């Protein structure tokens, strides 16, 4: 049980591990590169939803879980409104896929920025 706890903790702290594992599994199952990347992005997005606020909380002691949720909700509303204005009839699955993939891009960028800033902050604290 302790091993599973450590594994889950490592995946939440470093979601890129899950991305590469998922990508490798789907590549071995003879999926195309694009589909394998998509499946890996989908799995990683779920972990990034928890990882980004947790990273902020652990690095700076601020809790932004609600803010991240509100930003995600606003993004979903914007995409839904845009889809409704252009197509007049909303197709749910393609819309959800578009929203989910945009979450992946935004959360990945946020995750990288948070860790780079945290690393720079730690280096500066070490030097000073």
NORLIN-V134324 format. One record per pair of residues at least 6 apart in sequence whose C-alpha atoms are under 7 Angstrom apart, sorted by the first residue. I is the first residue (numbers start at 1). J is the second residue. If there is no record, write none. Layout:
I:J
I:J
This chain:
11:17
11:18
12:47
12:51
13:51
15:44
15:47
15:48
18:44
19:40
19:41
19:44
22:40
23:36
23:37
23:40
26:36
27:33
27:36
41:104
45:103
45:104
48:107
52:107
52:111
53:63
53:64
53:65
56:62
56:114
57:63
59:118
76:99
79:99
83:90
84:90
